[in-house]
Amino acid sequence: MSKTLLVAAIVALSCSTPLQAASDNGEFKHHTPGIIFGVTHSDGDNNLSIGLEYEYRINNSWGAGATYERTPQAHDGDGVSVYYLAGYWHPNDHWRFGLGAGKERIHGSHGHTEDLVRVSASYDFHIGEYGVAPTLDLDEVDGEVIEVFGIAISRRF
């Protein structure tokens, strides 16, 4: 599944136009796909996570989006998938704060699904056509808080 995510992310990023709020003709850019690389800290373990995100910018201050993340080695190697919808507030061109709800799916022979609530904060550095954003996510799943530290790479069009 990780290879599929990587290929989809490369295609999405290569097909979009440069990162900026307005295009050359002054039209506001609404679409921001991205890829996520991170470390998920849960139950004393740190595991690599990879994912895809998409945000639709309603205006300069507000957006809504969806995210899918996969942590293949979590839960004793069974793997965990997280998917959620979120609302985002952009107080300026760099900061983004989010609140979302979705599901955490534990894979393996004793797999199950739990509800998830995510709070996130990221700071976007604009590097040429791309945004590079160190990100902190806090997930609440079944009374437990899970920390995700990552880097999101995006391109707005």
HUCOR-V807259 format. One line per field, one symbol per residue. ss: DSSP state (2 for helix, 1 for strand, 0 for the rest). A space follows every 50 residues. Layout:
ss->???
This chain:
ss->02222222222222200000010000010011111111111100111111 11111110000111111111100000000111111111100000111111 11111100000111111111111111100111111111111001111111 1111110
